[in-house]
Amino acid sequence: MSSAVAFDPACAPKPSLQSDRRRASRYDVSVPVEVSTVDGLPLSSEVTNISASGFRCHSSMALRKGTKVIVRFHKGMRRRAYIAWQIGEDIGCRLLRPLTADELAQVMSNGERPE
């Protein structure tokens, strides 16, 4: 039995209001994750903005553009990515393999932290 969650655009958070040229809609979220370098150095524990093709997180570590990272979402889903930009502690990462609509919905549904 499949446990995939259907993506319902009407229930999705509103895209962030940024004037940029990205192809995929971006969503402001608070999703617990593990972002680390490919050799295991931890970088971040939260994604604050996500799209099918990338995400933004925070890290106090200075990283070079192109550094390869791994993001581990809940339930074992993970993706390889690379640092596309860093401004201060904000890091933008591009996923090497985009999330499907179902995967994006699943990640976003885990963004609500229990109080």
Beta strands, then each sheet from edge to edge (+ up, - down):
strand 1: 27-37
strand 2: 42-50
strand 3: 54-58
strand 4: 68-72
strand 5: 78-87
strand 6: 90-95
sheet 1: 1+ 2- 3+ 6- 5+ 4- 1+
end
